[in-house]
């Protein structure tokens, strides 16, 4: 069963300039480190183009691992620790991270 680390990014204060700075640094500094994380099966980054309800989310990243043990090893790796340090610098207080796995009782992945 795959295990996914989801990172939900809120819009930084400072308007369009702050968003542009975040996006530039995220792409140039954070993502190259994430791509080096051992066990990472896939990485998907998506822009939030519409939110329902009160939300200041602007970006969602999904990091997929084979299982919880692979994620745990990744979290302990030097590339992930470096990515965490970089993220705390470029997005202080702007990210919520959750670990998710398919809920087989409520519906398997791919079910409509």
Biopython code that builds the backbone (N, CA, C, O; Angstrom):
import numpy as np
from Bio.PDB.StructureBuilder import StructureBuilder

atoms = [
    (1, "UNK", "N", (0.846, -1.181, 0.000)),
    (1, "UNK", "CA", (0.000, 0.000, 0.000)),
    (1, "UNK", "C", (0.889, 1.242, 0.000)),
    (1, "UNK", "O", (1.766, 1.383, 0.853)),
    (2, "UNK", "N", (0.665, 2.123, -0.940)),
    (2, "UNK", "CA", (1.481, 3.340, -0.998)),
    (2, "UNK", "C", (1.174, 4.268, 0.177)),
    (2, "UNK", "O", (0.082, 4.250, 0.745)),
    (3, "UNK", "N", (2.160, 5.065, 0.511)),
    (3, "UNK", "CA", (2.035, 6.086, 1.539)),
    (3, "UNK", "C", (2.410, 7.409, 0.895)),
    (3, "UNK", "O", (3.412, 7.501, 0.186)),
    (4, "UNK", "N", (1.608, 8.427, 1.142)),
    (4, "UNK", "CA", (1.793, 9.720, 0.496)),
    (4, "UNK", "C", (1.999, 10.809, 1.535)),
    (4, "UNK", "O", (1.272, 10.891, 2.525)),
    (5, "UNK", "N", (3.001, 11.642, 1.295)),
    (5, "UNK", "CA", (3.215, 12.836, 2.090)),
    (5, "UNK", "C", (2.644, 13.999, 1.293)),
    (5, "UNK", "O", (3.100, 14.285, 0.186)),
    (6, "UNK", "N", (1.649, 14.666, 1.855)),
    (6, "UNK", "CA", (1.023, 15.818, 1.208)),
    (6, "UNK", "C", (1.505, 17.082, 1.910)),
    (6, "UNK", "O", (1.499, 17.156, 3.139)),
    (7, "UNK", "N", (1.918, 18.069, 1.133)),
    (7, "UNK", "CA", (2.310, 19.370, 1.663)),
    (7, "UNK", "C", (1.344, 20.404, 1.096)),
    (7, "UNK", "O", (1.223, 20.557, -0.120)),
    (8, "UNK", "N", (0.666, 21.102, 1.981)),
    (8, "UNK", "CA", (-0.332, 22.099, 1.602)),
    (8, "UNK", "C", (0.227, 23.476, 1.949)),
    (8, "UNK", "O", (0.482, 23.776, 3.116)),
    (9, "UNK", "N", (0.412, 24.299, 0.940)),
    (9, "UNK", "CA", (1.058, 25.601, 1.113)),
    (9, "UNK", "C", (0.038, 26.725, 1.061)),
    (9, "UNK", "O", (-0.779, 26.809, 0.145)),
    (10, "UNK", "N", (0.107, 27.595, 2.078)),
    (10, "UNK", "CA", (-0.733, 28.786, 2.112)),
    (10, "UNK", "C", (-0.011, 29.943, 1.422)),
    (10, "UNK", "O", (1.216, 29.959, 1.321)),
    (11, "UNK", "N", (-0.787, 30.893, 0.960)),
    (11, "UNK", "CA", (-0.262, 32.075, 0.268)),
    (11, "UNK", "C", (0.500, 32.945, 1.275)),
    (11, "UNK", "O", (-0.021, 33.249, 2.348)),
    (12, "UNK", "N", (1.732, 33.345, 0.933)),
    (12, "UNK", "CA", (2.489, 34.213, 1.845)),
    (12, "UNK", "C", (1.923, 35.626, 1.856)),
    (12, "UNK", "O", (1.315, 36.075, 0.884)),
    (13, "UNK", "N", (2.134, 36.318, 2.969)),
    (13, "UNK", "CA", (1.754, 37.732, 3.038)),
    (13, "UNK", "C", (2.687, 38.506, 2.110)),
    (13, "UNK", "O", (3.835, 38.109, 1.913)),
    (14, "UNK", "N", (2.211, 39.582, 1.553)),
    (14, "UNK", "CA", (3.064, 40.411, 0.705)),
    (14, "UNK", "C", (2.627, 40.457, -0.740)),
    (14, "UNK", "O", (3.313, 41.050, -1.572)),
    (15, "UNK", "N", (1.497, 39.843, -1.058)),
    (15, "UNK", "CA", (0.945, 39.956, -2.404)),
    (15, "UNK", "C", (1.695, 39.170, -3.462)),
    (15, "UNK", "O", (2.402, 38.205, -3.172)),
    (16, "UNK", "N", (1.519, 39.614, -4.696)),
    (16, "UNK", "CA", (2.063, 38.898, -5.854)),
    (16, "UNK", "C", (3.581, 38.766, -5.813)),
    (16, "UNK", "O", (4.127, 37.749, -6.240)),
    (17, "UNK", "N", (4.261, 39.779, -5.307)),
    (17, "UNK", "CA", (5.722, 39.726, -5.241)),
    (17, "UNK", "C", (6.175, 38.615, -4.288)),
    (17, "UNK", "O", (7.122, 37.890, -4.593)),
    (18, "UNK", "N", (5.519, 38.479, -3.156)),
    (18, "UNK", "CA", (5.871, 37.430, -2.192)),
    (18, "UNK", "C", (5.589, 36.048, -2.774)),
    (18, "UNK", "O", (6.362, 35.113, -2.561)),
    (19, "UNK", "N", (4.494, 35.919, -3.502)),
    (19, "UNK", "CA", (4.167, 34.639, -4.145)),
    (19, "UNK", "C", (5.221, 34.299, -5.192)),
    (19, "UNK", "O", (5.675, 33.158, -5.263)),
    (20, "UNK", "N", (5.610, 35.268, -5.996)),
    (20, "UNK", "CA", (6.623, 35.038, -7.033)),
    (20, "UNK", "C", (7.957, 34.630, -6.410)),
    (20, "UNK", "O", (8.628, 33.733, -6.920)),
    (21, "UNK", "N", (8.343, 35.274, -5.321)),
    (21, "UNK", "CA", (9.586, 34.932, -4.637)),
    (21, "UNK", "C", (9.514, 33.515, -4.085)),
    (21, "UNK", "O", (10.457, 32.738, -4.236)),
    (22, "UNK", "N", (8.394, 33.176, -3.444)),
    (22, "UNK", "CA", (8.224, 31.814, -2.934)),
    (22, "UNK", "C", (8.339, 30.801, -4.060)),
    (22, "UNK", "O", (9.083, 29.828, -3.941)),
    (23, "UNK", "N", (7.621, 31.013, -5.144)),
    (23, "UNK", "CA", (7.624, 30.051, -6.254)),
    (23, "UNK", "C", (9.031, 29.894, -6.854)),
    (23, "UNK", "O", (9.452, 28.781, -7.171)),
    (24, "UNK", "N", (9.738, 30.989, -7.004)),
    (24, "UNK", "CA", (11.093, 30.931, -7.561)),
    (24, "UNK", "C", (12.008, 30.120, -6.646)),
    (24, "UNK", "O", (12.734, 29.241, -7.111)),
    (25, "UNK", "N", (11.975, 30.413, -5.355)),
    (25, "UNK", "CA", (12.854, 29.707, -4.410)),
    (25, "UNK", "C", (12.419, 28.253, -4.225)),
    (25, "UNK", "O", (13.264, 27.373, -4.058)),
    (26, "UNK", "N", (11.138, 27.998, -4.253)),
    (26, "UNK", "CA", (10.627, 26.629, -4.131)),
    (26, "UNK", "C", (11.147, 25.782, -5.292)),
    (26, "UNK", "O", (11.606, 24.657, -5.094)),
    (27, "UNK", "N", (11.069, 26.329, -6.495)),
    (27, "UNK", "CA", (11.519, 25.605, -7.686)),
    (27, "UNK", "C", (13.039, 25.455, -7.721)),
    (27, "UNK", "O", (13.544, 24.393, -8.088)),
    (28, "UNK", "N", (13.766, 26.489, -7.349)),
    (28, "UNK", "CA", (15.223, 26.487, -7.481)),
    (28, "UNK", "C", (15.949, 25.833, -6.309)),
    (28, "UNK", "O", (17.022, 25.256, -6.486)),
    (29, "UNK", "N", (15.368, 25.921, -5.115)),
    (29, "UNK", "CA", (16.075, 25.461, -3.919)),
    (29, "UNK", "C", (15.461, 24.217, -3.280)),
    (29, "UNK", "O", (16.184, 23.301, -2.888)),
    (30, "UNK", "N", (14.154, 24.181, -3.176)),
    (30, "UNK", "CA", (13.495, 23.082, -2.450)),
    (30, "UNK", "C", (13.307, 21.841, -3.320)),
    (30, "UNK", "O", (13.692, 20.743, -2.920)),
    (31, "UNK", "N", (12.726, 22.003, -4.491)),
    (31, "UNK", "CA", (12.423, 20.833, -5.317)),
    (31, "UNK", "C", (13.649, 20.024, -5.734)),
    (31, "UNK", "O", (13.558, 18.797, -5.779)),
    (32, "UNK", "N", (14.795, 20.645, -6.042)),
    (32, "UNK", "CA", (15.961, 19.815, -6.363)),
    (32, "UNK", "C", (16.364, 18.890, -5.211)),
    (32, "UNK", "O", (16.812, 17.769, -5.450)),
    (33, "UNK", "N", (16.209, 19.344, -3.982)),
    (33, "UNK", "CA", (16.511, 18.497, -2.824)),
    (33, "UNK", "C", (15.495, 17.370, -2.701)),
    (33, "UNK", "O", (15.861, 16.225, -2.434)),
    (34, "UNK", "N", (14.217, 17.694, -2.897)),
    (34, "UNK", "CA", (13.166, 16.673, -2.806)),
    (34, "UNK", "C", (13.393, 15.589, -3.846)),
    (34, "UNK", "O", (13.178, 14.411, -3.564)),
    (35, "UNK", "N", (13.815, 15.959, -5.018)),
    (35, "UNK", "CA", (14.038, 14.965, -6.082)),
    (35, "UNK", "C", (15.171, 13.998, -5.746)),
    (35, "UNK", "O", (15.285, 12.947, -6.377)),
    (36, "UNK", "N", (16.011, 14.331, -4.766)),
    (36, "UNK", "CA", (17.107, 13.462, -4.335)),
    (36, "UNK", "C", (16.707, 12.518, -3.203)),
    (36, "UNK", "O", (17.503, 11.666, -2.808)),
    (37, "UNK", "N", (15.497, 12.653, -2.675)),
    (37, "UNK", "CA", (15.064, 11.862, -1.529)),
    (37, "UNK", "C", (14.976, 10.385, -1.919)),
    (37, "UNK", "O", (14.321, 10.044, -2.904)),
    (38, "UNK", "N", (15.630, 9.511, -1.154)),
    (38, "UNK", "CA", (15.589, 8.085, -1.481)),
    (38, "UNK", "C", (14.184, 7.516, -1.312)),
    (38, "UNK", "O", (13.466, 7.875, -0.379)),
    (39, "UNK", "N", (13.805, 6.635, -2.215)),
    (39, "UNK", "CA", (12.516, 5.957, -2.123)),
    (39, "UNK", "C", (11.345, 6.722, -2.706)),
    (39, "UNK", "O", (10.231, 6.200, -2.749)),
    (40, "UNK", "N", (11.572, 7.954, -3.158)),
    (40, "UNK", "CA", (10.486, 8.751, -3.735)),
    (40, "UNK", "C", (10.068, 8.126, -5.064)),
    (40, "UNK", "O", (10.867, 8.043, -5.997)),
    (41, "UNK", "N", (8.814, 7.688, -5.142)),
    (41, "UNK", "CA", (8.318, 7.072, -6.379)),
    (41, "UNK", "C", (7.792, 8.107, -7.354)),
    (41, "UNK", "O", (7.993, 7.993, -8.563)),
    (42, "UNK", "N", (7.121, 9.115, -6.825)),
    (42, "UNK", "CA", (6.625, 10.175, -7.699)),
    (42, "UNK", "C", (6.410, 11.452, -6.910)),
    (42, "UNK", "O", (6.162, 11.437, -5.705)),
    (43, "UNK", "N", (6.512, 12.552, -7.629)),
    (43, "UNK", "CA", (6.326, 13.884, -7.067)),
    (43, "UNK", "C", (5.363, 14.629, -7.975)),
    (43, "UNK", "O", (5.559, 14.690, -9.188)),
    (44, "UNK", "N", (4.329, 15.190, -7.383)),
    (44, "UNK", "CA", (3.333, 15.953, -8.139)),
    (44, "UNK", "C", (3.133, 17.285, -7.420)),
    (44, "UNK", "O", (2.829, 17.306, -6.227)),
    (45, "UNK", "N", (3.300, 18.375, -8.127)),
    (45, "UNK", "CA", (3.065, 19.701, -7.563)),
    (45, "UNK", "C", (1.945, 20.339, -8.377)),
    (45, "UNK", "O", (1.982, 20.353, -9.607)),
    (46, "UNK", "N", (0.946, 20.867, -7.666)),
    (46, "UNK", "CA", (-0.203, 21.449, -8.347)),
    (46, "UNK", "C", (-0.563, 22.798, -7.724)),
    (46, "UNK", "O", (-0.494, 22.981, -6.509)),
    (47, "UNK", "N", (-0.943, 23.720, -8.580)),
    (47, "UNK", "CA", (-1.410, 25.028, -8.138)),
    (47, "UNK", "C", (-2.890, 24.928, -7.782)),
    (47, "UNK", "O", (-3.669, 24.306, -8.504)),
    (48, "UNK", "N", (-3.267, 25.537, -6.679)),
    (48, "UNK", "CA", (-4.679, 25.605, -6.306)),
    (48, "UNK", "C", (-5.297, 26.729, -7.130)),
    (48, "UNK", "O", (-4.972, 27.901, -6.940)),
    (49, "UNK", "N", (-6.187, 26.364, -8.040)),
    (49, "UNK", "CA", (-6.803, 27.370, -8.912)),
    (49, "UNK", "C", (-8.190, 27.771, -8.434)),
    (49, "UNK", "O", (-8.737, 28.785, -8.870)),
    (50, "UNK", "N", (-8.760, 26.967, -7.532)),
    (50, "UNK", "CA", (-10.065, 27.310, -6.958)),
    (50, "UNK", "C", (-10.191, 26.568, -5.645)),
    (50, "UNK", "O", (-9.813, 25.402, -5.537)),
    (51, "UNK", "N", (-10.725, 27.252, -4.651)),
    (51, "UNK", "CA", (-10.978, 26.629, -3.353)),
    (51, "UNK", "C", (-12.428, 26.906, -2.978)),
    (51, "UNK", "O", (-12.965, 27.975, -3.266)),
    (52, "UNK", "N", (-13.036, 25.950, -2.349)),
    (52, "UNK", "CA", (-14.412, 26.102, -1.892)),
    (52, "UNK", "C", (-14.367, 26.346, -0.391)),
    (52, "UNK", "O", (-13.792, 25.555, 0.357)),
    (53, "UNK", "N", (-14.963, 27.425, 0.039)),
    (53, "UNK", "CA", (-14.879, 27.800, 1.442)),
    (53, "UNK", "C", (-13.721, 28.766, 1.652)),
    (53, "UNK", "O", (-13.108, 29.252, 0.701)),
    (54, "UNK", "N", (-13.443, 29.028, 2.909)),
    (54, "UNK", "CA", (-12.417, 29.996, 3.277)),
    (54, "UNK", "C", (-11.059, 29.312, 3.249)),
    (54, "UNK", "O", (-10.750, 28.515, 4.135)),
    (55, "UNK", "N", (-10.249, 29.611, 2.252)),
    (55, "UNK", "CA", (-8.951, 28.963, 2.105)),
    (55, "UNK", "C", (-7.961, 29.917, 1.469)),
    (55, "UNK", "O", (-8.290, 30.665, 0.548)),
    (56, "UNK", "N", (-6.729, 29.872, 1.987)),
    (56, "UNK", "CA", (-5.662, 30.646, 1.362)),
    (56, "UNK", "C", (-4.601, 29.705, 0.777)),
    (56, "UNK", "O", (-3.447, 30.093, 0.596)),
    (57, "UNK", "N", (-5.010, 28.455, 0.484)),
    (57, "UNK", "CA", (-4.079, 27.509, -0.118)),
    (57, "UNK", "C", (-3.734, 27.951, -1.532)),
    (57, "UNK", "O", (-4.591, 28.421, -2.280)),
    (58, "UNK", "N", (-2.456, 27.791, -1.886)),
    (58, "UNK", "CA", (-2.042, 28.170, -3.237)),
    (58, "UNK", "C", (-1.311, 27.054, -3.966)),
    (58, "UNK", "O", (-1.230, 27.071, -5.194)),
    (59, "UNK", "N", (-0.775, 26.078, -3.225)),
    (59, "UNK", "CA", (0.021, 25.031, -3.843)),
    (59, "UNK", "C", (-0.117, 23.747, -3.023)),
    (59, "UNK", "O", (-0.214, 23.790, -1.797)),
    (60, "UNK", "N", (-0.124, 22.608, -3.714)),
    (60, "UNK", "CA", (-0.181, 21.303, -3.069)),
    (60, "UNK", "C", (0.895, 20.432, -3.699)),
    (60, "UNK", "O", (1.011, 20.354, -4.922)),
    (61, "UNK", "N", (1.679, 19.778, -2.849)),
    (61, "UNK", "CA", (2.689, 18.840, -3.342)),
    (61, "UNK", "C", (2.366, 17.459, -2.785)),
    (61, "UNK", "O", (2.012, 17.307, -1.615)),
    (62, "UNK", "N", (2.496, 16.458, -3.651)),
    (62, "UNK", "CA", (2.206, 15.067, -3.270)),
    (62, "UNK", "C", (3.452, 14.239, -3.548)),
    (62, "UNK", "O", (3.892, 14.125, -4.692)),
    (63, "UNK", "N", (4.017, 13.660, -2.489)),
    (63, "UNK", "CA", (5.202, 12.814, -2.590)),
    (63, "UNK", "C", (4.772, 11.386, -2.275)),
    (63, "UNK", "O", (4.294, 11.113, -1.174)),
    (64, "UNK", "N", (4.936, 10.482, -3.223)),
    (64, "UNK", "CA", (4.440, 9.116, -3.080)),
    (64, "UNK", "C", (5.608, 8.165, -2.822)),
    (64, "UNK", "O", (6.641, 8.213, -3.489)),
    (65, "UNK", "N", (5.403, 7.300, -1.827)),
    (65, "UNK", "CA", (6.377, 6.287, -1.441)),
    (65, "UNK", "C", (5.710, 4.923, -1.464)),
    (65, "UNK", "O", (4.485, 4.825, -1.386)),
    (66, "UNK", "N", (6.508, 3.873, -1.571)),
    (66, "UNK", "CA", (5.970, 2.514, -1.668)),
    (66, "UNK", "C", (5.175, 2.131, -0.433)),
    (66, "UNK", "O", (4.156, 1.448, -0.539)),
    (67, "UNK", "N", (5.626, 2.563, 0.733)),
    (67, "UNK", "CA", (4.978, 2.193, 1.991)),
    (67, "UNK", "C", (5.476, 3.110, 3.099)),
    (67, "UNK", "O", (6.323, 3.972, 2.864)),
    (68, "UNK", "N", (4.952, 2.926, 4.304)),
    (68, "UNK", "CA", (5.308, 3.773, 5.447)),
    (68, "UNK", "C", (6.785, 3.646, 5.790)),
    (68, "UNK", "O", (7.411, 4.640, 6.159)),
    (69, "UNK", "N", (7.358, 2.452, 5.679)),
    (69, "UNK", "CA", (8.781, 2.262, 5.983)),
    (69, "UNK", "C", (9.647, 3.071, 5.016)),
    (69, "UNK", "O", (10.657, 3.644, 5.426)),
    (70, "UNK", "N", (9.269, 3.124, 3.749)),
    (70, "UNK", "CA", (10.005, 3.915, 2.762)),
    (70, "UNK", "C", (9.914, 5.402, 3.074)),
    (70, "UNK", "O", (10.897, 6.130, 2.936)),
    (71, "UNK", "N", (8.734, 5.854, 3.495)),
    (71, "UNK", "CA", (8.576, 7.249, 3.885)),
    (71, "UNK", "C", (9.425, 7.552, 5.111)),
    (71, "UNK", "O", (10.101, 8.580, 5.154)),
    (72, "UNK", "N", (9.399, 6.673, 6.105)),
    (72, "UNK", "CA", (10.188, 6.893, 7.319)),
    (72, "UNK", "C", (11.674, 7.003, 6.993)),
    (72, "UNK", "O", (12.368, 7.864, 7.534)),
    (73, "UNK", "N", (12.163, 6.135, 6.111)),
    (73, "UNK", "CA", (13.569, 6.199, 5.703)),
    (73, "UNK", "C", (13.847, 7.509, 4.969)),
    (73, "UNK", "O", (14.896, 8.121, 5.167)),
    (74, "UNK", "N", (12.928, 7.933, 4.138)),
    (74, "UNK", "CA", (13.092, 9.191, 3.409)),
    (74, "UNK", "C", (13.149, 10.375, 4.371)),
    (74, "UNK", "O", (13.972, 11.275, 4.207)),
    (75, "UNK", "N", (12.275, 10.370, 5.369)),
    (75, "UNK", "CA", (12.242, 11.472, 6.332)),
    (75, "UNK", "C", (13.540, 11.573, 7.121)),
    (75, "UNK", "O", (13.910, 12.658, 7.569)),
    (76, "UNK", "N", (14.227, 10.459, 7.292)),
    (76, "UNK", "CA", (15.484, 10.438, 8.036)),
    (76, "UNK", "C", (16.698, 10.745, 7.148)),
    (76, "UNK", "O", (17.812, 10.867, 7.657)),
    (77, "UNK", "N", (16.499, 10.870, 5.845)),
    (77, "UNK", "CA", (17.613, 11.051, 4.917)),
    (77, "UNK", "C", (18.136, 12.483, 4.933)),
    (77, "UNK", "O", (17.418, 13.416, 5.291)),
    (78, "UNK", "N", (19.387, 12.640, 4.544)),
    (78, "UNK", "CA", (19.988, 13.972, 4.480)),
    (78, "UNK", "C", (19.289, 14.871, 3.451)),
    (78, "UNK", "O", (19.068, 16.047, 3.741)),
    (79, "UNK", "N", (18.930, 14.363, 2.252)),
    (79, "UNK", "CA", (18.220, 15.257, 1.324)),
    (79, "UNK", "C", (16.903, 15.794, 1.899)),
    (79, "UNK", "O", (16.557, 16.953, 1.671)),
    (80, "UNK", "N", (16.166, 14.956, 2.644)),
    (80, "UNK", "CA", (14.896, 15.418, 3.223)),
    (80, "UNK", "C", (15.159, 16.408, 4.357)),
    (80, "UNK", "O", (14.438, 17.397, 4.492)),
    (81, "UNK", "N", (16.170, 16.157, 5.162)),
    (81, "UNK", "CA", (16.497, 17.117, 6.231)),
    (81, "UNK", "C", (16.905, 18.459, 5.627)),
    (81, "UNK", "O", (16.502, 19.511, 6.124)),
    (82, "UNK", "N", (17.705, 18.427, 4.554)),
    (82, "UNK", "CA", (18.105, 19.671, 3.886)),
    (82, "UNK", "C", (16.890, 20.377, 3.280)),
    (82, "UNK", "O", (16.777, 21.600, 3.353)),
    (83, "UNK", "N", (15.986, 19.600, 2.683)),
    (83, "UNK", "CA", (14.764, 20.179, 2.114)),
    (83, "UNK", "C", (13.919, 20.832, 3.200)),
    (83, "UNK", "O", (13.339, 21.896, 2.984)),
    (84, "UNK", "N", (13.850, 20.199, 4.364)),
    (84, "UNK", "CA", (13.103, 20.765, 5.490)),
    (84, "UNK", "C", (13.693, 22.076, 5.966)),
    (84, "UNK", "O", (12.965, 23.027, 6.250)),
    (85, "UNK", "N", (15.019, 22.127, 6.054)),
    (85, "UNK", "CA", (15.677, 23.383, 6.460)),
    (85, "UNK", "C", (15.383, 24.487, 5.449)),
    (85, "UNK", "O", (15.071, 25.614, 5.833)),
    (86, "UNK", "N", (15.481, 24.171, 4.178)),
    (86, "UNK", "CA", (15.210, 25.150, 3.129)),
    (86, "UNK", "C", (13.763, 25.617, 3.182)),
    (86, "UNK", "O", (13.477, 26.807, 3.049)),
    (87, "UNK", "N", (12.856, 24.668, 3.378)),
    (87, "UNK", "CA", (11.437, 25.010, 3.419)),
    (87, "UNK", "C", (11.116, 25.929, 4.599)),
    (87, "UNK", "O", (10.325, 26.863, 4.461)),
    (88, "UNK", "N", (11.725, 25.669, 5.756)),
    (88, "UNK", "CA", (11.481, 26.543, 6.911)),
    (88, "UNK", "C", (11.968, 27.971, 6.625)),
    (88, "UNK", "O", (11.443, 28.934, 7.184)),
    (89, "UNK", "N", (12.963, 28.096, 5.762)),
    (89, "UNK", "CA", (13.488, 29.415, 5.411)),
    (89, "UNK", "C", (12.603, 30.126, 4.386)),
    (89, "UNK", "O", (12.340, 31.322, 4.517)),
    (90, "UNK", "N", (12.145, 29.396, 3.368)),
    (90, "UNK", "CA", (11.397, 30.065, 2.293)),
    (90, "UNK", "C", (9.893, 30.105, 2.528)),
    (90, "UNK", "O", (9.190, 30.881, 1.881)),
    (91, "UNK", "N", (9.383, 29.273, 3.452)),
    (91, "UNK", "CA", (7.932, 29.245, 3.702)),
    (91, "UNK", "C", (7.644, 29.094, 5.189)),
    (91, "UNK", "O", (6.937, 28.168, 5.586)),
    (92, "UNK", "N", (8.181, 29.994, 6.024)),
    (92, "UNK", "CA", (7.969, 29.843, 7.473)),
    (92, "UNK", "C", (6.489, 29.948, 7.843)),
    (92, "UNK", "O", (5.828, 30.948, 7.565)),
    (93, "UNK", "N", (5.995, 28.896, 8.473)),
    (93, "UNK", "CA", (4.605, 28.898, 8.920)),
    (93, "UNK", "C", (3.570, 28.769, 7.827)),
    (93, "UNK", "O", (2.380, 28.945, 8.090)),
    (94, "UNK", "N", (3.983, 28.465, 6.605)),
    (94, "UNK", "CA", (3.041, 28.444, 5.479)),
    (94, "UNK", "C", (2.639, 27.045, 5.036)),
    (94, "UNK", "O", (1.796, 26.910, 4.149)),
    (95, "UNK", "N", (3.208, 26.010, 5.616)),
    (95, "UNK", "CA", (2.954, 24.666, 5.114)),
    (95, "UNK", "C", (2.363, 23.782, 6.212)),
    (95, "UNK", "O", (2.761, 23.836, 7.376)),
    (96, "UNK", "N", (1.404, 22.975, 5.791)),
    (96, "UNK", "CA", (0.858, 21.901, 6.625)),
    (96, "UNK", "C", (1.166, 20.608, 5.895)),
    (96, "UNK", "O", (0.896, 20.480, 4.701)),
    (97, "UNK", "N", (1.737, 19.641, 6.619)),
    (97, "UNK", "CA", (2.060, 18.355, 6.008)),
    (97, "UNK", "C", (1.253, 17.255, 6.675)),
    (97, "UNK", "O", (1.099, 17.216, 7.896)),
    (98, "UNK", "N", (0.745, 16.363, 5.835)),
    (98, "UNK", "CA", (0.005, 15.213, 6.330)),
    (98, "UNK", "C", (0.473, 13.973, 5.587)),
    (98, "UNK", "O", (0.875, 14.041, 4.425)),
    (99, "UNK", "N", (0.415, 12.840, 6.276)),
    (99, "UNK", "CA", (0.727, 11.555, 5.660)),
    (99, "UNK", "C", (-0.591, 10.838, 5.462)),
    (99, "UNK", "O", (-1.382, 10.716, 6.398)),
    (100, "UNK", "N", (-0.836, 10.360, 4.243)),
    (100, "UNK", "CA", (-2.104, 9.700, 3.929)),
    (100, "UNK", "C", (-1.849, 8.350, 3.274)),
    (100, "UNK", "O", (-0.847, 8.141, 2.590)),
    (101, "UNK", "N", (-2.792, 7.441, 3.509)),
    (101, "UNK", "CA", (-2.788, 6.129, 2.865)),
    (101, "UNK", "C", (-4.210, 5.848, 2.399)),
    (101, "UNK", "O", (-5.162, 6.403, 2.948)),
    (102, "UNK", "N", (-4.362, 4.998, 1.396)),
    (102, "UNK", "CA", (-5.706, 4.674, 0.918)),
    (102, "UNK", "C", (-6.569, 4.115, 2.047)),
    (102, "UNK", "O", (-6.098, 3.321, 2.861)),
    (103, "UNK", "N", (-7.808, 4.525, 2.092)),
    (103, "UNK", "CA", (-8.772, 4.010, 3.067)),
    (103, "UNK", "C", (-9.590, 2.938, 2.351)),
    (103, "UNK", "O", (-10.493, 3.258, 1.578)),
    (104, "UNK", "N", (-9.280, 1.686, 2.601)),
    (104, "UNK", "CA", (-9.933, 0.595, 1.875)),
    (104, "UNK", "C", (-11.398, 0.434, 2.259)),
    (104, "UNK", "O", (-12.169, -0.144, 1.493)),
    (105, "UNK", "N", (-11.798, 0.926, 3.414)),
    (105, "UNK", "CA", (-13.205, 0.839, 3.804)),
    (105, "UNK", "C", (-14.064, 1.857, 3.072)),
    (105, "UNK", "O", (-15.212, 1.577, 2.725)),
    (106, "UNK", "N", (-13.504, 3.043, 2.838)),
    (106, "UNK", "CA", (-14.280, 4.123, 2.222)),
    (106, "UNK", "C", (-14.164, 4.183, 0.713)),
    (106, "UNK", "O", (-14.934, 4.877, 0.050)),
    (107, "UNK", "N", (-13.210, 3.460, 0.176)),
    (107, "UNK", "CA", (-13.072, 3.435, -1.281)),
    (107, "UNK", "C", (-11.625, 3.321, -1.676)),
    (107, "UNK", "O", (-10.781, 4.088, -1.212)),
    (108, "UNK", "N", (-11.341, 2.382, -2.517)),
    (108, "UNK", "CA", (-9.983, 2.183, -2.998)),
    (108, "UNK", "C", (-9.614, 3.273, -3.989)),
    (108, "UNK", "O", (-10.489, 3.894, -4.594)),
    (109, "UNK", "N", (-8.328, 3.502, -4.154)),
    (109, "UNK", "CA", (-7.864, 4.489, -5.130)),
    (109, "UNK", "C", (-8.401, 4.138, -6.496)),
    (109, "UNK", "O", (-8.355, 2.982, -6.915)),
    (110, "UNK", "N", (-8.905, 5.128, -7.183)),
    (110, "UNK", "CA", (-9.411, 4.909, -8.529)),
    (110, "UNK", "C", (-10.906, 4.643, -8.572)),
    (110, "UNK", "O", (-11.504, 4.669, -9.648)),
    (111, "UNK", "N", (-11.525, 4.386, -7.418)),
    (111, "UNK", "CA", (-12.987, 4.169, -7.418)),
    (111, "UNK", "C", (-13.690, 5.479, -7.731)),
    (111, "UNK", "O", (-13.245, 6.552, -7.322)),
    (112, "UNK", "N", (-14.768, 5.381, -8.445)),
    (112, "UNK", "CA", (-15.547, 6.593, -8.763)),
    (112, "UNK", "C", (-16.532, 6.890, -7.670)),
    (112, "UNK", "O", (-17.275, 7.868, -7.757)),
]
sb = StructureBuilder()
sb.init_structure("model")
sb.init_model(0)
sb.init_chain("A")
sb.init_seg("    ")
for serial, (resi, resn, name, xyz) in enumerate(atoms, 1):
    if name == "N":
        sb.init_residue(resn, " ", resi, " ")
    sb.init_atom(name, np.array(xyz, "f"), 0.0, 1.0, " ", f" {name:<3s}", serial, name[0])
structure = sb.get_structure()
